[in-house]
């Protein structure tokens, strides 16, 4: 049975407080070979690195999420830079732009932190994990400018945008949203992404795929997402899991 590489999860979330240790320890026996835990701020990054140090199959992305930049102080960048040097820090993330909420940090503030962290990733030669919610044009503009290696996670853009992201050398992360009824656009993207640029993810504890939608998500549920995407692409689930595992290894675990 091919193993799952969950390229995006948040096991530092309070939703896992009751059973985090047992769950993380059990993942390899449940078919999950590797997980990238994406941080949201420096404290979350420290927790992600601690989990990564404890479990051989867990890796950390360290970064400041656009929803956290409103409370960021200037020293946060240096803290992230220091944490990014740790052995199991494999990416800067998650970083990006989120224009969905009215009470979010102003767009200029979000863009400034996104720029700082894109520059940091370039200096450290690390890939980025990009969050893009309702901010496609501005995210694309900054990706064109900084040309990072990395992934646009929980990709919600059009097939046309996907093609541009891929042409910039980046990967497309797809998760539970691909399985939702009415998910026409994610389904079209899932069918069209080049096989060597597709990553699977959960965004656990959020975005549980059908038939588990609405419940707490964990990395084992990637199997449902994989089955749906494999069906859309006309390949076997095993083949899709093998390909996406190799893609995530190439992006995150091999030295560029
Ligand atoms: Zn996330």
Boltz pocket constraint, residues with backbone or C-beta under 6 A from the ligand:
constraints:
  - pocket:
      binder: B
      contacts: [[A, 8], [A, 9], [A, 10], [A, 38], [A, 94], [A, 203]]
      max_distance: 6.0
